[in-house]
Amino acid sequence: MATESSESEEEGKITGGNQHLIVEDDLREMGKKAAWSVSSCKTGNGVSSLRDDNLETYWQSDGAQPHLVNIQFQKKVKLQLVVLYVDFKLDESYTPSKISIRAGDGFHNLKEIKTVELVKPTGWVYLSLSGNDPRETFVSTFMLQIVVLSNHLNGRDTHVRQIKVYGPRPNPIPHQPFQFTSREFITYSTVR
């Protein structure tokens, strides 16, 4: 995953951003399978603005912090990456500066899995959900919550232009360790 972002692991700070969304081929966008909700919004700047693939529109919160984006799935899914589009140059004090990501079965048992600080980000910001253990490459969850804890310049409301959630692409053949892609390989992948 090539990005212009620089992330310091010990500090959890992300600076910069990437103007083009670049995601590995073994990941797929999972947001279409979820029910999205937000804690508050200004009229015309609701949850649909987060999912319309238009960088000119944005979700704008309306109320006290923290601001929440809730992503709920009907069945347990594996999630590996959250990608946000934020623009400090356009949004200034509306730009998030500290974000927390929580996961769980529902509102009653959400656990914080990551907290990051954004330093004047402009573009796509990649937030990996992988743990410190190299075997933890994804989070298995029914619900993901993105929490905007604070904004730049002590802003009250927030602007987030896009959110994408990615999970691993499933193997087309269950219990098959190899990723066969052509029909011919798939035909000869099992023994009769």
Secondary structure, 3 states (H helix, E strand, C coil): CCCCCEEECCCCEEECCECCCCCCCCEEECHHHEEEEECCCCCCCCHHHHCCCCCCCCEECCCCCCEEEEEEEEEEEEECEEEEEEEHHHHHHHCEEEEEEEEECCHHHCEEEEEEEEECCEEEEEEECCCCCCCCCCEEEEEEEEEEEEEHHHCCCCEECEEEEEEECCCCCCCCCCCCCCHHHHHCCCCC
